[in-house]
């Protein structure tokens, strides 16, 4: 790539958000551009466009240039590699010629990515690829209204929805098209913080206060990153958010939700791909990472604030989750801050 990733130059670990884009033939440019332009503004200070906080790469099925539905050719920046640990993997579709009957090797690769708990984002007709892989069975999926009838015929076990800008269900995030800016802003808020998410909306001239009432209501009802299509899961997640510093025994959580412990885990695994305990721990680790980035508190203090027994307990789980220790993460963030300062 022409742009060099600052963290790779320094031998450090990955940025806060990494996304791999698989561009299918005749992909829709608007949704891909909305997502990547949002990443670009969140990745660096001002308009420098360096991939510091966020990283993305373009890939194609045959490692050759691909043409968007509008006629714009795009060359890949990386060879197609499904083994990389992206935070998200995007299947960008468009015209249905290729996404109706995707190759079997691609379907197999997507099932493996999903099994590794890497969220898959489908843009436009990318939902047809996920459907062919069996990843949408029993799940809600946001699709474009022009493809609803065909989608229903091809994937009768899926639940197509045409009135949402995106839906997250069972490790698949489906976006029917449009600009995908709503989705991008929520991903950036989750991984890079509220300030960077607000920066994206400001630089892209998206003013939430100017959104018509009908669309504002839709935004309230759509699925943000931590909301699922299950009342029990949503109720329990709200409880978890209020007890990040002092986890309640899961048996009590199940009783609070009106289900058995076994039912709780079954529901959580179906909706989030994680057991309730793992999901809760990931929430606490994410909160710990935010505190490390935004404060100078000691690791012991952060461990206490996020429900870990002590610093050693937090360090062990942090390394397992993010591939680095809290101290190396803080050092990397300091180095990044130096890079973006004038």
LUMDREN-724014 format. One line per field, with one value per residue: residue in one letter; chain; x, y, z of N, C-alpha, C in turn. Coordinates in steps of 0.001 Angstrom, whole numbers. Last residue first. Layout:
<nodes>
residuo = c(A,...)
cadena = c(A,...)
n.px = c(X,...)
n.py = c(Y,...)
n.pz = c(Z,...)
ca.px = c(X,...)
ca.py = c(Y,...)
ca.pz = c(Z,...)
c.px = c(X,...)
c.py = c(Y,...)
c.pz = c(Z,...)
</nodes>
This chain:
<nodes>
residuo = c(X,X,X,X,X,X,X,X,X,X,X,X,X,X,X,X,X,X,X,X,X,X,X,X,X,X,X,X,X,X,X,X,X,X,X,X,X,X,X,X,X,X,X,X,X,X,X,X,X,X,X,X,X,X,X,X,X,X,X,X,X,X,X,X,X,X,X,X,X,X,X,X,X,X,X,X,X,X,X,X,X,X,X,X,X,X,X,X,X,X,X,X,X,X,X,X,X,X,X,X,X,X,X,X,X,X,X,X,X,X,X,X,X,X,X,X,X,X,X,X,X,X,X,X,X,X,X,X,X,X,X,X,X,X,X,X,X,X,X,X,X,X,X,X,X,X,X,X,X,X,X,X,X,X,X,X,X,X,X,X,X,X,X,X,X,X,X,X,X,X,X,X,X,X,X,X,X,X,X,X,X,X,X,X,X,X,X,X,X,X,X,X,X,X,X,X,X,X,X,X,X,X,X,X,X,X,X,X,X,X,X,X,X,X,X,X,X,X,X,X,X,X,X,X,X,X,X,X,X,X,X,X,X,X,X,X,X,X,X,X,X,X,X,X,X,X,X,X,X,X,X,X,X,X,X,X,X,X,X,X,X,X,X,X,X,X,X,X,X,X,X,X,X,X,X,X,X,X,X,X,X,X,X,X,X,X,X,X,X,X,X,X,X,X,X,X,X,X,X,X,X,X,X,X,X,X,X,X,X,X,X,X,X,X,X,X,X,X,X,X,X,X,X,X,X,X,X,X,X,X,X,X,X,X,X,X,X,X,X,X,X,X)
cadena = c(A,A,A,A,A,A,A,A,A,A,A,A,A,A,A,A,A,A,A,A,A,A,A,A,A,A,A,A,A,A,A,A,A,A,A,A,A,A,A,A,A,A,A,A,A,A,A,A,A,A,A,A,A,A,A,A,A,A,A,A,A,A,A,A,A,A,A,A,A,A,A,A,A,A,A,A,A,A,A,A,A,A,A,A,A,A,A,A,A,A,A,A,A,A,A,A,A,A,A,A,A,A,A,A,A,A,A,A,A,A,A,A,A,A,A,A,A,A,A,A,A,A,A,A,A,A,A,A,A,A,A,A,A,A,A,A,A,A,A,A,A,A,A,A,A,A,A,A,A,A,A,A,A,A,A,A,A,A,A,A,A,A,A,A,A,A,A,A,A,A,A,A,A,A,A,A,A,A,A,A,A,A,A,A,A,A,A,A,A,A,A,A,A,A,A,A,A,A,A,A,A,A,A,A,A,A,A,A,A,A,A,A,A,A,A,A,A,A,A,A,A,A,A,A,A,A,A,A,A,A,A,A,A,A,A,A,A,A,A,A,A,A,A,A,A,A,A,A,A,A,A,A,A,A,A,A,A,A,A,A,A,A,A,A,A,A,A,A,A,A,A,A,A,A,A,A,A,A,A,A,A,A,A,A,A,A,A,A,A,A,A,A,A,A,A,A,A,A,A,A,A,A,A,A,A,A,A,A,A,A,A,A,A,A,A,A,A,A,A,A,A,A,A,A,A,A,A,A,A,A,A,A,A,A,A,A,A,A,A,A,A,A)
n.px = c(1072,359,381,2552,1865,-204,1285,2671,520,-382,1818,1664,-771,-82,1900,323,-1520,-115,-1791,-4018,-6577,-7188,-4823,-4234,-6452,-6095,-3716,-4418,-6397,-4803,-2958,-4562,-7518,-10094,-12224,-14114,-13314,-12093,-9947,-8426,-7837,-6149,-4076,-3130,-3924,-4979,-4997,-7315,-7948,-6880,-7810,-10543,-10762,-9993,-12109,-14177,-13322,-13519,-16275,-17100,-15888,-17404,-19913,-19354,-18691,-21155,-22913,-21072,-21483,-23112,-25407,-27618,-26749,-25610,-27857,-29441,-27759,-27477,-30144,-30632,-28943,-30169,-33555,-35130,-35551,-33551,-32905,-31889,-29556,-28237,-27819,-26043,-23881,-23276,-22282,-19299,-18576,-18166,-20323,-23089,-24417,-24088,-25659,-28233,-28172,-27997,-30524,-32162,-31209,-31866,-34670,-35422,-33605,-31893,-29681,-27187,-24633,-24501,-28036,-30570,-33213,-34733,-33541,-33703,-36474,-36684,-35317,-37004,-39154,-38019,-34922,-32003,-30620,-29144,-27127,-25627,-22852,-20465,-18251,-17317,-19279,-19026,-16338,-16517,-18033,-16113,-14202,-15646,-16290,-14041,-13251,-15251,-17776,-17558,-17173,-19666,-21274,-20353,-21028,-23847,-24236,-23093,-24077,-25464,-27234,-27454,-28198,-26180,-25755,-23583,-23534,-23681,-26491,-27170,-27722,-28658,-29262,-31462,-34652,-36701,-36673,-35555,-35882,-34797,-34236,-35341,-35459,-33769,-34973,-37318,-36324,-34874,-36903,-38171,-36098,-34751,-35655,-35035,-32100,-32028,-30970,-32148,-32421,-32090,-32557,-29660,-27413,-25456,-25363,-24133,-26186,-26205,-23814,-24559,-26680,-25468,-24314,-25933,-25072,-22656,-22199,-19660,-19046,-16929,-15369,-15563,-14823,-17075,-16791,-14656,-15916,-17842,-16151,-15024,-17278,-17830,-15528,-15752,-18011,-18788,-22226,-24721,-25409,-23179,-22875,-25308,-26455,-24570,-23280,-21255,-18696,-18178,-15741,-14984,-13441,-10978,-9009,-6673,-6325,-7159,-7948,-6798,-6050,-3508,-4250,-5452,-6915,-8276,-11234,-13028,-16359,-18907,-20847,-20246,-16623,-14373,-11138,-7886,-7297,-7686,-10086,-11754,-9974,-9583,-8231,-8105,-7625,-7469,-7349,-5401,-3871,-3477,-3898,-5337,-5328,-7147,-7301,-5791,-7211,-9420,-11798,-11657,-11643,-14105,-15695,-14828,-15780,-18617,-19071,-17974,-19786,-22142,-21423,-20750,-21527,-19706,-18906,-17489,-16776,-14259,-13816,-11971,-11288,-10472,-9763,-9191,-6917,-4056,-1834,1456,4623,6615,6402,5098,2648,1594,1270,1228,1590,84,381,833)
n.py = c(17968,14556,11973,10794,10892,9050,6710,6542,6131,3663,2071,2236,953,-1613,-2321,-2434,-4511,-6598,-8164,-9450,-9120,-11406,-12056,-9636,-9487,-11653,-10811,-8329,-9048,-10556,-8632,-6778,-8614,-9471,-7185,-5104,-2617,-1366,-3035,-2493,176,-65,-1593,161,3605,6221,8091,7632,6604,4069,2709,2866,1222,-1222,-1636,-1966,-4353,-6021,-6005,-7243,-9755,-10673,-10946,-12983,-15077,-15461,-16128,-17120,-15745,-15158,-13749,-15501,-18032,-17430,-16489,-18813,-20527,-19150,-19222,-21942,-22468,-20955,-20099,-16837,-14259,-12492,-13121,-15678,-14980,-13610,-15642,-17148,-15447,-13003,-9810,-7923,-4932,-3230,-3523,-3266,-2101,-3888,-6028,-4982,-4835,-7563,-8453,-7252,-8400,-11115,-10943,-9985,-9894,-8821,-6557,-4149,-3083,-1506,-829,-1378,1110,2949,5394,5588,5961,8468,9886,9636,11172,13708,14282,15654,17674,16671,15276,15967,15367,16129,14693,15915,15050,12300,12124,13222,11310,9271,10427,10559,7917,5317,3184,1202,2457,4511,2948,1730,4007,4999,2879,2971,5517,5215,3831,4873,2256,-1053,-2758,-4560,-6738,-8507,-11417,-12266,-12245,-9298,-6006,-4101,-830,676,-867,-1991,-4623,-7843,-11416,-13973,-17317,-19508,-19053,-17836,-17535,-16122,-13813,-12656,-11968,-9989,-8024,-6315,-3770,-3128,-4661,-5908,-7083,-9894,-12157,-15727,-18260,-18121,-16835,-18531,-20039,-19058,-17697,-15483,-14242,-13539,-11843,-9698,-8287,-6434,-4184,-5714,-7407,-8195,-10448,-10715,-13583,-16115,-18260,-18787,-16816,-17929,-20275,-19200,-18019,-20307,-21446,-19458,-19639,-22156,-21927,-18634,-17460,-16669,-14008,-12409,-11942,-10567,-8478,-5572,-5912,-6354,-6874,-8090,-7441,-8255,-6777,-7114,-9813,-11683,-13724,-15717,-15020,-12959,-11727,-9225,-5723,-3857,-4151,-1402,-648,1310,2288,1607,1259,-1156,-1470,-4012,-4978,-6435,-9587,-11558,-12806,-11442,-8751,-6171,-3418,-2609,-403,805,3485,5080,5343,5880,9315,11624,14314,16145,15641,12542,9366,7755,8971,9445,6758,5736,7212,6117,3488,3857,5226,3425,1295,2545,3372,1212,-2125,-4283,-5778,-8421,-7572,-6965,-7250,-5497,-5644,-3429,-2593,-354,419,-1287,-3955,-3445,-2242,-1498,942,313,-495,1923,3342,2036,3984,4112,2299,-1197)
n.pz = c(15516,16331,15501,16765,19437,19481,19054,21437,23168,22242,22951,25726,26167,25234,27003,29344,28804,26155,23361,22342,23293,24912,26261,27494,29190,30895,32201,33303,35187,36972,37782,39168,40256,39480,37704,37417,36682,38759,39290,37013,37432,39649,38507,36607,37447,35213,33286,30519,28040,27748,29956,29534,27278,28398,30159,28345,27222,29426,29780,27423,27795,29965,28738,26895,28610,29943,27863,24895,21595,19502,19996,19748,20617,23096,24494,24605,26064,28472,29384,29668,31844,33860,32884,33144,34088,34526,37153,36725,35365,37407,39219,37731,37472,39990,38737,38795,39246,37139,35487,35801,33775,31707,32595,32191,29405,28850,29699,27792,25416,25897,26058,23523,20621,18585,20365,20724,20456,18060,17302,15171,15349,16713,16317,13560,13290,14407,12463,10302,11231,11697,9888,11254,12377,14381,13114,10229,8477,7280,7682,9959,11844,11827,12735,15305,16589,16668,18280,20687,21397,20179,18679,18873,18958,17077,14797,14604,14262,11819,10077,10161,9039,6499,4338,2192,492,1718,3774,5858,8578,10337,12203,14796,15344,13867,13177,10398,8995,8357,7754,6269,5435,6272,6205,7759,6389,5233,2490,276,-2217,-1635,-365,-2479,-4246,-2661,-2120,-3755,-3312,-690,593,4002,7039,8695,11430,11217,10264,8372,7556,6735,4446,2252,1053,2799,2148,-468,-35,1201,-796,-1960,600,2606,5579,7789,10325,13157,14062,15216,13806,12351,10390,8987,8044,6361,4474,3290,2077,222,-1360,-2471,-4098,-5403,-5558,-7096,-6554,-6872,-9604,-10315,-8907,-7998,-4987,-1984,66,3054,5487,8714,11575,12665,11297,11341,8412,6750,4249,1957,-1133,-1015,-1164,-2658,-5932,-7756,-9413,-11818,-12112,-12916,-11076,-9931,-10143,-11025,-9850,-10350,-8612,-6758,-7017,-5236,-3591,-1105,597,4089,6863,10181,12546,13624,11119,8128,7266,6596,7302,8258,11767,12692,11684,11387,10880,8164,7274,8050,6291,3927,4191,4136,1756,-115,90,-746,-3433,-5154,-5260,-7533,-9775,-7907,-4452,-2291,961,3285,6695,9251,12592,15167,16532,14958,16187,17673,16308,14629,13474,11134,12097,12958,10548,7384,4527,1406,-664,0)
ca.px = c(1810,539,-700,2509,2994,-516,335,3416,1346,-1249,1460,2849,-630,-1184,2270,1435,-1974,-355,-758,-2702,-6074,-8200,-5519,-3299,-6227,-7228,-3794,-3346,-6737,-5987,-2499,-3896,-6347,-9612,-11189,-14530,-13914,-13234,-11021,-8911,-8690,-7392,-4826,-3767,-3079,-5186,-3680,-6932,-8473,-6617,-6363,-9963,-11116,-9168,-10748,-14211,-13428,-12202,-15418,-17559,-15456,-15971,-19725,-19825,-17679,-19939,-23144,-21831,-20718,-22018,-24147,-27731,-27458,-24776,-26720,-29944,-28218,-26312,-29449,-31358,-28703,-28779,-32570,-34773,-36668,-34117,-33372,-33131,-30572,-28577,-28707,-27288,-24743,-23263,-23245,-20153,-18865,-17172,-18999,-22311,-24473,-23492,-24206,-27776,-28337,-26885,-29328,-32375,-31113,-30469,-33881,-35676,-34093,-33310,-29983,-28614,-24923,-23659,-26668,-29700,-32318,-35190,-33725,-32388,-35864,-37344,-34779,-35723,-39375,-38533,-36380,-32639,-31405,-30243,-28222,-26119,-24051,-21605,-19088,-16556,-19054,-20305,-16743,-15686,-18615,-17372,-13870,-15100,-17347,-14533,-12333,-13835,-17517,-17844,-16091,-18469,-21458,-20254,-19627,-23122,-24766,-22448,-23476,-24105,-27136,-26934,-28784,-26489,-26220,-24101,-23640,-22348,-25716,-27831,-26726,-29089,-28449,-30214,-33568,-36883,-36369,-36137,-35492,-35877,-33793,-35092,-36714,-33378,-33691,-37383,-37219,-34178,-35945,-38898,-36763,-34344,-35764,-36423,-32711,-31783,-31399,-31157,-32892,-31615,-33134,-30797,-28569,-25180,-26184,-23268,-25723,-27333,-23982,-23400,-26925,-26344,-23436,-26255,-25921,-23127,-22626,-20547,-19082,-18185,-15078,-16201,-13761,-16765,-17879,-14511,-14765,-18272,-16990,-14162,-16560,-18817,-15808,-14599,-18095,-18032,-20807,-24077,-26438,-23572,-21882,-24729,-26638,-25412,-23942,-21938,-19345,-18482,-16843,-14713,-14636,-12082,-9695,-7604,-5978,-6591,-9000,-6264,-7154,-3995,-3704,-4240,-6741,-7242,-10507,-12162,-15063,-17847,-20851,-21418,-17870,-15079,-12562,-8781,-7197,-6545,-8969,-11763,-10922,-9278,-9133,-7471,-8482,-6776,-8113,-6373,-3281,-4191,-3017,-5701,-4078,-7421,-7555,-6183,-6110,-8112,-11558,-11702,-10530,-12886,-15851,-14563,-14336,-17959,-19538,-17361,-18372,-22062,-21877,-19711,-22101,-20129,-20070,-17665,-17293,-15075,-13825,-13055,-10921,-11541,-9258,-10228,-8126,-4843,-2759,289,3610,6647,6986,6425,3514,1869,2228,558,2214,78,1141,0)
ca.py = c(18754,15933,12819,10832,11699,10446,7168,6724,7336,4830,2240,2745,2370,-873,-2148,-1481,-3130,-6272,-7309,-9808,-8124,-10786,-13083,-10186,-8435,-11662,-12112,-8416,-8213,-11149,-9835,-6392,-7762,-9687,-8209,-6395,-3454,-678,-2939,-3855,-177,698,-2103,-1073,2412,5346,7659,8057,7929,5068,2803,3562,2641,-627,-1484,-827,-3165,-5775,-5451,-5899,-8905,-10424,-10003,-11678,-14547,-15138,-14917,-17424,-15913,-16108,-13007,-14098,-17892,-18016,-15604,-17609,-20906,-19361,-17948,-21186,-23112,-20682,-20913,-18060,-15183,-12496,-11769,-15522,-15793,-12909,-14541,-17774,-15657,-14410,-10591,-8898,-5987,-3243,-3819,-4024,-1412,-2557,-6160,-5307,-3603,-6682,-8882,-6977,-6953,-10699,-11450,-9171,-10793,-9083,-7749,-4434,-3932,-2683,-429,-2151,185,1568,4936,5435,4744,7353,9854,8935,9781,12916,14329,14445,18015,17552,14517,16688,14682,17042,14255,16099,16476,12897,11582,13873,12627,9058,10160,11777,8835,6292,4319,819,1277,4827,3820,899,3168,5831,3246,1783,5186,6106,3044,5358,3624,-126,-2943,-3178,-6556,-7146,-10878,-12140,-13483,-10480,-6924,-4993,-2023,967,-497,-629,-3599,-6594,-10158,-13030,-16000,-19586,-19031,-18100,-18230,-17394,-14719,-13093,-13009,-11167,-8769,-7726,-4292,-3495,-3617,-6006,-5865,-9395,-10991,-14414,-17907,-18960,-16005,-17741,-20525,-19748,-18933,-16408,-14786,-14417,-13077,-10553,-9182,-7838,-4376,-4479,-7534,-7127,-10277,-10247,-12318,-14962,-17621,-19703,-16704,-16615,-20373,-20003,-17167,-19358,-22192,-19782,-18407,-21885,-22702,-19898,-17287,-17985,-15050,-12751,-12758,-11603,-9837,-6297,-4885,-6780,-5764,-8622,-6911,-8635,-7011,-6855,-8545,-11420,-12546,-16104,-15183,-13790,-12247,-10514,-6891,-3432,-4609,-2432,-567,165,2671,1594,2547,-1110,-1201,-2808,-5247,-5279,-8722,-10660,-13347,-12913,-9274,-7483,-3880,-3066,-1154,264,2500,4464,5213,4787,8191,10347,13704,15519,16548,13903,10309,7106,8517,10600,7659,5209,7383,7530,3724,3156,5782,4740,1082,2009,4324,2110,-785,-3864,-4906,-7766,-8473,-6299,-8111,-5383,-6149,-3971,-3068,-925,127,-128,-3339,-4223,-2390,-2853,914,887,-1502,899,3799,2000,3074,4615,3536,0)
ca.pz = c(14531,16772,14977,15311,18969,19759,18041,20194,23323,22114,21548,25041,26524,24609,25597,29259,28987,27555,23931,21830,22358,24062,25497,26516,28193,29971,31534,32304,34045,36349,37072,37923,40473,40846,37720,37954,35632,38153,40276,37274,36296,39771,39657,36149,37492,36364,33750,31871,28396,26714,29736,30689,27182,27351,30682,29258,26375,28832,30837,27741,26683,30132,29837,26428,27690,30700,28653,26107,22830,19235,19999,19341,19350,22045,24232,23947,24729,27622,29201,28652,30550,33485,33590,32425,34049,33179,36855,37483,34700,36165,39598,38166,36315,39587,39512,38119,40226,38215,34940,36785,35066,31570,32540,33544,30183,28479,30429,29217,25619,25696,27192,24710,21659,18366,19582,20809,21613,18225,17561,16050,14668,16729,17684,14178,12757,15088,13825,10259,10825,12820,10033,10746,11189,14777,13713,11401,8934,7253,6564,8726,11586,11445,11438,14295,16364,15957,16870,20088,20982,21129,18749,18899,19767,18477,15260,14759,15446,13019,10304,10612,10368,7465,5431,2440,981,720,2443,5485,7206,10281,10850,14215,15316,14404,13703,11467,9200,7658,8666,6781,4434,6774,5558,8054,6849,6674,3262,1663,-2125,-2342,359,-1276,-4632,-3125,-1056,-3808,-4676,-1003,-216,2570,6351,7749,10692,11642,11556,8756,7892,7929,5550,3210,423,2746,3499,-239,-784,2011,-35,-2210,-562,2006,4192,7334,8878,12566,13399,15885,14583,13455,11360,9622,8960,7512,5322,4007,3117,1251,-636,-1602,-2868,-5419,-5224,-7085,-6566,-5505,-8909,-11168,-8398,-8949,-5765,-3198,-621,1725,4688,7330,10762,13588,11164,12438,9203,8044,5248,3028,-331,-1499,-461,-1958,-4543,-7633,-8140,-11504,-11543,-13912,-11760,-10817,-9439,-11448,-10001,-10247,-9774,-6566,-7807,-5237,-4573,-1652,-452,2857,5955,9019,11775,14528,12450,8783,7598,5965,6848,6969,10663,13006,11861,11494,12253,9061,6969,8658,7737,4176,4234,5237,3021,83,396,611,-2409,-4649,-5169,-6201,-9882,-9202,-5474,-3305,-213,2310,5384,8411,11309,14306,17301,15418,15253,17282,17355,15149,14801,11057,11512,13947,11558,8672,5479,2783,-686,0)
c.px = c(3281,1384,-594,1488,2949,607,8,2509,2129,-461,584,2540,575,-1049,1183,1862,-855,-902,-1099,-1576,-4663,-7592,-6510,-3982,-5293,-7057,-4917,-3438,-5691,-6377,-3642,-3465,-5710,-8437,-10560,-13513,-14144,-13948,-12281,-10073,-9243,-8362,-6169,-4570,-3859,-4287,-3806,-5537,-8089,-6946,-6026,-8455,-10506,-9478,-9851,-12825,-13476,-12222,-14017,-16647,-15899,-15439,-18255,-19587,-18080,-18878,-21881,-21994,-21638,-21116,-22939,-26383,-27432,-25442,-25866,-28787,-28678,-26705,-28267,-30667,-29400,-28477,-31170,-33807,-36415,-35292,-34079,-33749,-31919,-29683,-29149,-28305,-26051,-24276,-23137,-21034,-19827,-17393,-17952,-20952,-23691,-23443,-23528,-26258,-27894,-26977,-28134,-31123,-31262,-30313,-32435,-34848,-34235,-33829,-31490,-28949,-26415,-24025,-25835,-28328,-31312,-34224,-34036,-32510,-34504,-36756,-35391,-35105,-38071,-38714,-36858,-34146,-32125,-31139,-29406,-27314,-24481,-22916,-20370,-17350,-18369,-20142,-18025,-16098,-17825,-18040,-15126,-14812,-16798,-15526,-12804,-12883,-16030,-17471,-16310,-17309,-20251,-20392,-19459,-21685,-24018,-22947,-22806,-23363,-25691,-26882,-28235,-26979,-26633,-24470,-24257,-22346,-24366,-26922,-27449,-27900,-29018,-29162,-32283,-35812,-36430,-35728,-36256,-35489,-35002,-34620,-36516,-34605,-33352,-36103,-37282,-35031,-35211,-37948,-37429,-35109,-35414,-36565,-34092,-32470,-31033,-31728,-31770,-32256,-32748,-31278,-29790,-26366,-26042,-24043,-24820,-26959,-25142,-23508,-25771,-26654,-24234,-25251,-26193,-23909,-23168,-20911,-20094,-18045,-16367,-15720,-14255,-15668,-17614,-15567,-14538,-17139,-17500,-14979,-15704,-18165,-16812,-14815,-16934,-18065,-20085,-22587,-25816,-24686,-22360,-23762,-25920,-25378,-24920,-22566,-19934,-19314,-16965,-15943,-14188,-13418,-10689,-8191,-7067,-6286,-8451,-7296,-6613,-5106,-4266,-3588,-5447,-7113,-9510,-11401,-14229,-16478,-19765,-21504,-19022,-16388,-13260,-10226,-8120,-6293,-7719,-10583,-10783,-10338,-8667,-8532,-7678,-7774,-7273,-7194,-4241,-3546,-3810,-4693,-4262,-6222,-7835,-6401,-6669,-6984,-10131,-11419,-10505,-11725,-14617,-14744,-14000,-16485,-18839,-17785,-17691,-20614,-21706,-20166,-21113,-20675,-20613,-18972,-17432,-15486,-14802,-12843,-12128,-10963,-10387,-9621,-9198,-6104,-3470,-718,2429,5624,7065,7123,4942,2764,2572,1570,1502,685,1210,868)
c.py = c(18868,16689,14270,11833,11872,11364,8638,7232,7620,6130,3464,3000,2989,618,-1388,-1248,-2103,-4850,-7023,-8917,-8402,-9929,-12478,-11232,-8948,-10620,-12138,-9718,-8356,-10374,-10508,-7609,-7467,-8777,-8287,-7511,-4894,-1519,-2320,-3834,-1585,353,-1397,-1697,1199,4122,6772,7560,8415,6479,3895,3707,3432,854,-817,-569,-1905,-4538,-5163,-5243,-7456,-9534,-9669,-10610,-13161,-14510,-14493,-16131,-16385,-16294,-13841,-13409,-16456,-17859,-16130,-16680,-19676,-19748,-18115,-19857,-22359,-21258,-20525,-18866,-16434,-13458,-11716,-14148,-15651,-13659,-13750,-16709,-16350,-14663,-12047,-9688,-7001,-4365,-3928,-4431,-2138,-1820,-4798,-5381,-3820,-5363,-7981,-7320,-6580,-9202,-10975,-9615,-9996,-10117,-7958,-5576,-4185,-3593,-1653,-1510,-398,598,3450,4937,4513,6028,8699,8850,9003,11457,13388,14553,16807,17908,15405,15946,15329,16341,15069,15665,16678,14376,12247,13425,13405,10391,9895,11561,10051,7274,5423,1987,1014,3668,4211,1727,2254,4998,4041,2137,4001,5826,3919,4570,4013,1266,-2034,-3204,-5110,-6879,-9489,-11683,-13386,-11691,-8088,-5847,-2821,-107,-277,-221,-2177,-5481,-8959,-11681,-15091,-18252,-19092,-18048,-18649,-18202,-16091,-14094,-13550,-12298,-10050,-8602,-5768,-4101,-4064,-4853,-5969,-8176,-10444,-13320,-16535,-18596,-16824,-16881,-19722,-20298,-19738,-17729,-15773,-15057,-14060,-11863,-10101,-8805,-5869,-4816,-6190,-7387,-9193,-10029,-11852,-13619,-16361,-19135,-17595,-16448,-19052,-20146,-17932,-18458,-21245,-20525,-18659,-20611,-22411,-20595,-18623,-17826,-16435,-13790,-13210,-12521,-10925,-7788,-5539,-5608,-6248,-7564,-7660,-8263,-7397,-7083,-8366,-10010,-12232,-14911,-15498,-13871,-13255,-11003,-8149,-4581,-4085,-2866,-1719,399,1432,1962,2648,206,-1118,-2663,-3927,-5676,-7516,-9748,-12487,-13507,-10789,-7869,-5228,-3571,-1556,-501,2054,3372,4507,4490,7132,9223,12331,14743,15765,14686,11647,8057,8043,10198,8856,6172,6882,7859,5197,3524,5160,5357,2416,1760,3783,2924,153,-2437,-4500,-6982,-7702,-7316,-7492,-6389,-6106,-4423,-3738,-1314,-568,-564,-2118,-3348,-3190,-3103,-476,793,-986,-186,2704,2319,3159,3572,4145,1247)
c.pz = c(14906,15734,15440,14791,17464,19306,18234,19077,22048,22265,21349,23573,25822,24908,24849,27814,28853,27667,25389,22302,21843,22963,24514,25640,27097,28871,30501,31513,32937,35094,36325,37114,39127,41187,39112,37889,36093,37110,39674,38255,36468,38648,39797,37283,37008,36288,34981,32200,29787,27187,28734,30540,28333,27180,29648,29842,27231,27944,30311,28770,26892,29010,30036,27490,27203,29800,29391,26899,23948,20446,19612,19165,18847,20683,23096,23579,23945,26200,28246,28343,29426,32097,33124,33285,33246,33041,35496,37231,35397,35431,38372,38559,36671,38475,39084,39086,39611,39213,36039,36210,36154,32902,32489,33586,31628,29241,30106,30017,27095,25957,27083,25908,22950,19362,19506,19860,21794,19382,17918,16199,15644,16073,17734,15607,13399,14608,14604,11651,10811,12455,11115,10926,10610,13596,14079,11968,10235,7557,6457,7504,10243,11101,10950,12897,15310,15635,16040,18610,20253,20521,19688,19130,19931,19384,16713,15301,15676,14281,11594,10953,10965,8878,6483,3512,1212,1292,1365,4042,6978,8831,10936,12766,14640,14230,14346,11882,10359,7903,7878,7788,4965,5812,6106,7451,7058,7243,4770,2577,-694,-2163,-303,-495,-3413,-3508,-1562,-2822,-4775,-2397,-664,1846,4877,7038,9832,10812,12054,10156,8292,8365,6818,4392,1343,2135,3549,1135,-587,1299,863,-1592,-770,744,3726,5881,8548,11062,12737,15347,15290,14346,12566,10705,9689,8525,6537,4933,3958,2405,488,-781,-1927,-4062,-5217,-6792,-6390,-5450,-7536,-10420,-9196,-8597,-6709,-3920,-1936,1014,3368,6511,9357,12883,12310,12338,10215,8936,6641,4138,679,-579,-1107,-1207,-3960,-6181,-8082,-10203,-11247,-13395,-12819,-11577,-10436,-10683,-10328,-10517,-9593,-7773,-7723,-5989,-4614,-2675,-965,1894,4728,8164,10582,13844,13403,10145,8365,6194,6214,6441,9387,11723,12302,11838,12460,10506,7908,8458,8473,5661,4448,5317,4209,1407,687,1026,-1001,-3447,-4482,-6242,-8506,-9232,-6792,-4362,-1212,1184,4460,7079,10542,12971,16470,16153,15832,16550,16819,16227,15384,12407,11420,13399,12534,9763,6810,3700,700,0)
</nodes>
